[in-house]
Amino acid sequence: MRGIVYKADGDMQVETVPDPTILDPDDAIVRVTKAGICGSDLHIYNHGAAFGFDAGCRVGHEFIGIVEEVGDNVTHLSPGDPVLSPFWVSCGACHFCRKDLPTSCVKGGAYGFQPFWRAGGEVQGGQSEFVRVPMAEGTLDRIPESVAGEEHRSKVLPLTDVLPTAYHAVRCAGVEAGENVVVVGDGAVGLLAAHAAQLFEPASVVLLGHHHDRMRIGADLGATHTVDTSVDDPAELIGNLTEGLGPERVILAISSPETMAFAMDAVQPGGAISWVGMEVFLGAPEIAWDTAFRKNVTISGGMAPVRRYLPEMWTLLEAGKVDPSPVLTHDLPMEVGADGYGIMASREEGSVKVAVTPG
């Protein structure tokens, strides 16, 4: 089969890779119908060697597809079922899975991330024609019939990671009706955090970024105000919206030292900062704990437990209350799918997130 592999920093290629097979009775084989390139995949593209990636390792952790084959222990899924896979595989039965924290599953790991793969065999990557899914019943979720058609795939694919991550950020921030929310970062997660925040009827959602084309998408998705921070200081706007008190909630889709410092300075006393950006793996930002203490600031966030949120996500999607598809600005056939990394890494005009479609 064909799949995208890491060759070296700055070099992703489409190659022929081994077809996956059932290795464990809890496995399933999924034929991928659409995959996504995530902003966190760019960390592999840029720093794969530092993360410990070997040349030829398959990549990708966002995919939807059709069940092709199941192991003997898999009884709740059948060949032909349309399924979505969260980015983190999970057993569904351990202490943390039972607590609705599948990203802390004692057996879990991430597709396409060699350092996090603990399921035996070759590292499985979602940007391939087929994927072996370990612990299939604890990991895969059947796509509801109402949104299982091909015409819905661009709406469904973001539920594998970026939409639940954005929703997780909003929930961790504790957004309530009538509050002011600032979202930092205009990648897919930041744009969808503005989208998800509107579910809680805030007074304002201010999106901060520095790509004018993405600002337009953010406004369409629900940001009430956008600020291009490369040319404008958001302080005056935020001050006017909050009567100088600062926003109650700040969401960091980019968890850098600079954005954390901004958030700590901007958030109003008694407010909350939620951070979900993967930059923490490249060096966690320092937190001004003295300021957090003085202002009684709550800091939360982390990897999104996608399985926990999927029941809500399906309901919202079916009701038309969320539509994450605008962040998928490109859809490439598998044979040129690796080009998507260059498109996203260069922030090509009009680009946010690239989908890859096999076949």
C-alpha positions as CSV (number, residue, x, y, z in Angstrom):
1,M,0.0,0.0,0.0
2,R,1.0,3.7,-0.2
3,G,1.7,5.9,2.8
4,I,3.4,9.1,3.8
5,V,6.7,8.5,5.7
6,Y,9.2,10.6,7.5
7,K,12.6,10.5,5.7
8,A,14.5,13.4,7.4
9,D,13.8,16.8,8.8
10,G,12.0,18.7,6.2
11,D,11.5,15.6,4.0
12,M,8.2,13.7,3.9
13,Q,7.6,11.3,1.0
14,V,4.9,8.9,-0.3
15,E,6.3,5.4,-0.4
16,T,5.1,1.8,-0.7
17,V,4.9,0.4,2.8
18,P,3.9,-3.0,4.2
19,D,0.1,-3.7,4.3
20,P,-1.0,-4.0,7.9
21,T,-2.2,-7.3,9.3
22,I,-4.0,-8.4,12.4
23,L,-1.3,-9.0,15.0
24,D,-3.6,-9.2,18.1
25,P,-7.2,-10.4,18.5
26,D,-8.2,-7.0,19.6
27,D,-7.0,-5.4,16.3
28,A,-9.0,-4.1,13.4
29,I,-7.8,-3.1,9.9
30,V,-9.3,0.2,8.6
31,R,-9.3,1.3,5.0
32,V,-8.7,5.0,5.2
33,T,-11.1,7.2,3.3
34,K,-9.7,10.6,4.4
35,A,-6.7,11.6,6.6
36,G,-5.5,14.9,7.9
37,I,-2.1,16.6,8.3
38,C,-2.1,18.2,11.8
39,G,-0.2,21.2,13.0
40,S,1.5,18.8,15.4
41,D,2.7,16.8,12.5
42,L,4.8,19.8,11.5
43,H,6.9,19.3,14.6
44,I,7.9,15.9,13.2
45,Y,8.5,17.5,9.8
46,N,10.7,20.1,11.4
47,H,12.2,18.3,14.3
48,G,11.7,14.5,13.7
49,A,15.3,13.6,14.4
50,A,15.3,15.3,17.7
51,F,12.1,13.5,18.6
52,G,13.8,10.1,17.8
53,F,12.1,9.3,14.5
54,D,13.7,6.8,12.2
55,A,13.8,7.3,8.4
56,G,10.8,5.5,6.9
57,C,8.5,5.8,9.9
58,R,4.9,6.2,8.8
59,V,3.1,9.4,10.0
60,G,-0.3,10.8,10.6
61,H,-2.8,10.5,13.5
62,E,-6.0,11.8,12.0
63,F,-8.1,9.5,9.8
64,I,-11.6,8.2,9.1
65,G,-12.4,5.0,7.1
66,I,-14.1,1.7,6.7
67,V,-13.5,-1.4,8.8
68,E,-12.0,-4.1,6.5
69,E,-11.1,-6.8,9.0
70,V,-11.4,-7.4,12.7
71,G,-9.7,-9.7,15.2
72,D,-11.4,-12.5,17.0
73,N,-12.0,-10.4,20.2
74,V,-13.7,-7.6,18.3
75,T,-17.4,-8.1,18.5
76,H,-18.9,-4.5,18.4
77,L,-17.4,-3.6,15.0
78,S,-17.8,-5.4,11.7
79,P,-16.3,-5.1,8.2
80,G,-18.1,-2.3,6.4
81,D,-18.6,-0.1,9.4
82,P,-17.7,3.6,8.8
83,V,-15.4,4.6,11.7
84,L,-13.5,7.5,13.1
85,S,-10.3,7.0,15.1
86,P,-9.2,9.5,17.8
87,F,-5.5,10.3,17.5
88,W,-4.8,8.3,20.7
89,V,-5.4,4.6,20.9
90,S,-7.0,3.4,24.1
91,C,-8.1,0.1,25.7
92,G,-11.4,1.5,27.1
93,A,-11.2,-0.6,30.2
94,C,-8.2,0.6,32.4
95,H,-8.5,2.9,35.4
96,F,-8.0,6.1,33.2
97,C,-10.2,5.0,30.4
98,R,-13.0,4.4,32.9
99,K,-12.4,7.9,34.2
100,D,-13.0,9.2,30.6
101,L,-9.3,10.1,30.2
102,P,-8.3,7.8,27.3
103,T,-5.1,9.9,26.6
104,S,-3.8,8.5,29.8
105,C,-4.6,4.9,29.0
106,V,-2.0,2.6,30.5
107,K,-1.7,0.8,27.1
108,G,-2.3,3.8,24.9
109,G,-0.3,5.7,22.3
110,A,-0.5,7.8,19.2
111,Y,-0.5,6.8,15.6
112,G,2.4,8.2,13.6
113,F,4.4,9.2,16.6
114,Q,7.3,6.7,17.0
115,P,8.1,7.8,20.6
116,F,4.5,7.2,21.7
117,W,3.8,3.9,19.9
118,R,3.4,1.0,22.3
119,A,1.2,-1.4,20.3
120,G,3.8,-3.6,18.7
121,G,4.7,-4.1,15.1
122,E,5.5,-1.2,12.8
123,V,4.4,2.3,13.8
124,Q,1.0,2.8,12.3
125,G,0.3,6.1,10.5
126,G,-3.1,7.5,9.5
127,Q,-1.8,9.1,6.3
128,S,-1.8,5.7,4.6
129,E,-4.3,3.6,2.6
130,F,-4.8,1.1,5.5
131,V,-4.2,1.2,9.2
132,R,-4.0,-1.5,11.9
133,V,-5.9,-0.2,14.9
134,P,-4.9,-1.8,18.2
135,M,-7.5,-2.1,20.9
136,A,-10.1,-1.4,18.3
137,E,-13.2,-1.5,20.5
138,G,-11.7,1.0,23.0
139,T,-10.4,3.2,20.2
140,L,-12.7,3.3,17.1
141,D,-16.0,5.1,17.1
142,R,-18.7,4.2,14.6
143,I,-19.8,7.2,12.5
144,P,-23.5,7.9,12.8
145,E,-25.4,7.0,9.6
146,S,-26.7,10.6,9.2
147,V,-23.1,11.8,8.6
148,A,-21.4,8.7,7.3
149,G,-21.8,9.6,3.6
150,E,-18.8,10.7,1.5
151,E,-20.3,14.3,1.3
152,H,-19.8,14.6,5.1
153,R,-16.2,13.5,5.3
154,S,-14.7,17.0,5.5
155,K,-17.0,17.7,8.5
156,V,-16.2,14.4,10.2
157,L,-12.5,14.2,9.8
158,P,-11.7,17.1,12.2
159,L,-13.5,15.2,15.0
160,T,-10.4,12.9,15.1
161,D,-8.4,15.7,16.8
162,V,-8.6,19.4,16.1
163,L,-12.3,20.0,16.9
164,P,-12.3,18.0,20.1
165,T,-9.0,19.6,21.1
166,A,-10.6,23.1,20.5
167,Y,-13.6,22.0,22.5
168,H,-11.4,20.6,25.2
169,A,-9.7,24.0,25.4
170,V,-13.0,25.8,25.7
171,R,-14.3,23.4,28.4
172,C,-11.0,23.6,30.4
173,A,-11.2,27.4,30.3
174,G,-14.7,27.2,31.7
175,V,-16.3,29.6,29.3
176,E,-19.7,30.8,30.4
177,A,-22.4,32.9,28.9
178,G,-21.7,36.6,28.8
179,E,-17.9,36.3,29.3
180,N,-15.1,37.6,27.1
181,V,-12.8,35.0,25.5
182,V,-9.4,35.6,23.9
183,V,-8.1,32.9,21.6
184,V,-4.4,33.0,20.8
185,G,-3.4,31.3,17.5
186,D,-4.9,31.1,14.1
187,G,-4.1,27.5,13.2
188,A,-6.9,24.9,12.9
189,V,-7.3,24.5,16.7
190,G,-7.4,28.3,17.3
191,L,-10.0,28.8,14.6
192,L,-12.1,26.0,15.9
193,A,-11.7,27.2,19.5
194,A,-13.4,30.4,18.4
195,H,-16.1,28.2,16.8
196,A,-16.6,26.0,19.9
197,A,-16.6,29.0,22.3
198,Q,-19.8,30.3,20.6
199,L,-21.6,27.2,21.9
200,F,-21.4,28.8,25.3
201,E,-22.8,32.2,24.3
202,P,-19.9,34.4,25.3
203,A,-20.1,38.2,25.0
204,S,-17.1,38.3,22.7
205,V,-14.5,36.0,21.2
206,V,-11.3,37.8,20.1
207,L,-9.0,35.8,17.8
208,L,-5.4,36.8,17.7
209,G,-3.1,35.7,14.9
210,H,-1.0,37.0,12.1
211,H,-2.5,35.6,8.8
212,H,-5.2,37.8,7.3
213,D,-6.6,34.9,5.3
214,R,-7.0,32.8,8.4
215,M,-8.6,35.8,10.3
216,R,-11.4,35.8,7.7
217,I,-12.0,32.1,8.3
218,G,-12.0,32.7,12.1
219,A,-14.6,35.4,11.7
220,D,-16.8,33.1,9.6
221,L,-16.4,30.4,12.3
222,G,-17.5,32.6,15.2
223,A,-14.8,35.1,16.3
224,T,-16.5,38.4,17.0
225,H,-13.2,40.3,16.7
226,T,-9.9,39.5,15.0
227,V,-6.5,41.1,15.5
228,D,-3.5,40.7,13.3
229,T,-0.8,40.8,16.0
230,S,1.9,41.4,13.4
231,V,0.6,44.9,12.9
232,D,-1.8,45.7,15.7
233,D,-1.6,45.6,19.5
234,P,-4.8,43.9,20.8
235,A,-4.6,45.6,24.2
236,E,-6.9,48.6,23.3
237,L,-9.6,46.3,21.8
238,I,-9.5,43.9,24.7
239,G,-9.5,46.8,27.2
240,N,-12.6,48.3,25.5
241,L,-14.5,45.0,25.4
242,T,-13.7,44.2,29.1
243,E,-13.9,47.7,30.6
244,G,-10.2,47.4,31.3
245,L,-10.6,44.3,33.5
246,G,-9.2,41.8,31.0
247,P,-10.9,38.7,29.5
248,E,-12.3,36.1,31.8
249,R,-10.9,33.3,29.6
250,V,-7.7,33.0,27.5
251,I,-7.2,30.0,25.3
252,L,-3.7,29.2,24.0
253,A,-3.7,27.2,20.8
254,I,0.0,28.1,20.7
255,S,1.6,27.3,24.0
256,S,4.8,29.3,23.6
257,P,6.7,31.3,26.3
258,E,5.4,34.5,24.6
259,T,1.8,33.5,24.5
260,M,1.8,32.3,28.1
261,A,3.3,35.6,29.2
262,F,0.7,37.4,27.3
263,A,-2.1,35.3,28.7
264,M,-0.9,35.7,32.3
265,D,-0.7,39.5,31.9
266,A,-4.1,39.8,30.1
267,V,-6.4,37.5,32.0
268,Q,-8.6,39.1,34.6
269,P,-8.2,38.1,38.3
270,G,-10.2,35.0,39.0
271,G,-10.1,34.0,35.3
272,A,-8.6,31.0,33.6
273,I,-6.0,30.1,31.0
274,S,-6.4,27.0,28.9
275,W,-3.5,25.7,26.9
276,V,-3.5,22.9,24.3
277,G,-0.6,23.8,22.0
278,M,2.0,21.0,21.4
279,E,4.9,23.4,21.7
280,V,5.3,22.2,25.3
281,F,7.2,19.2,23.9
282,L,9.8,21.6,22.5
283,G,10.3,23.3,25.8
284,A,7.5,24.1,28.2
285,P,6.9,27.9,28.7
286,E,7.7,29.4,32.1
287,I,4.7,30.3,34.1
288,A,4.7,33.4,36.3
289,W,3.4,31.5,39.4
290,D,3.6,34.6,41.5
291,T,1.2,36.4,39.2
292,A,-1.1,33.4,39.0
293,F,-1.1,33.3,42.8
294,R,-1.8,37.0,43.1
295,K,-4.6,37.0,40.5
296,N,-6.1,33.7,41.5
297,V,-5.8,32.4,37.9
298,T,-6.7,28.8,37.0
299,I,-4.4,27.1,34.5
300,S,-5.6,24.0,32.8
301,G,-5.6,22.1,29.5
302,G,-3.6,19.3,27.9
303,M,-4.2,16.5,25.4
304,A,-7.8,16.2,24.4
305,P,-9.6,13.0,25.5
306,V,-11.4,12.7,22.2
307,R,-13.4,9.6,23.0
308,R,-15.0,11.5,26.0
309,Y,-16.2,14.2,23.7
310,L,-17.4,12.3,20.7
311,P,-21.0,11.7,21.9
312,E,-21.4,15.5,22.2
313,M,-19.5,16.1,18.9
314,W,-21.9,13.8,17.0
315,T,-24.9,15.5,18.4
316,L,-23.6,18.9,17.6
317,L,-22.6,17.9,14.1
318,E,-25.9,16.3,13.3
319,A,-27.8,19.3,14.6
320,G,-25.7,21.7,12.5
321,K,-24.4,23.5,15.5
322,V,-20.8,22.9,14.5
323,D,-19.1,22.6,11.1
324,P,-15.3,22.4,11.3
325,S,-14.9,21.8,7.6
326,P,-13.7,25.4,6.7
327,V,-10.3,24.7,8.3
328,L,-9.7,22.0,5.6
329,T,-8.5,24.3,2.9
330,H,-6.7,21.7,0.8
331,D,-7.5,18.1,-0.2
332,L,-4.7,16.2,-1.9
333,P,-4.7,12.7,-3.4
334,M,-2.4,10.3,-1.6
335,E,0.3,10.3,-4.3
336,V,1.0,14.0,-3.7
337,G,-0.1,14.0,-0.1
338,A,3.4,14.7,1.2
339,D,3.3,18.1,-0.6
340,G,0.8,19.1,2.1
341,Y,3.6,19.4,4.6
342,G,5.3,22.0,2.6
343,I,2.0,23.9,2.1
344,M,1.4,24.0,5.8
345,A,4.9,24.6,6.9
346,S,5.3,27.6,4.6
347,R,1.9,29.0,5.7
348,E,1.0,29.2,2.0
349,E,-1.6,31.9,1.3
350,G,-5.1,30.5,1.8
351,S,-3.9,27.4,3.7
352,V,-4.8,26.2,7.1
353,K,-5.0,22.4,7.1
354,V,-4.5,19.8,4.4
355,A,-6.5,16.6,4.0
356,V,-5.2,13.6,2.2
357,T,-7.6,11.3,0.3
358,P,-6.4,7.8,-0.8
359,G,-7.5,6.1,-4.0
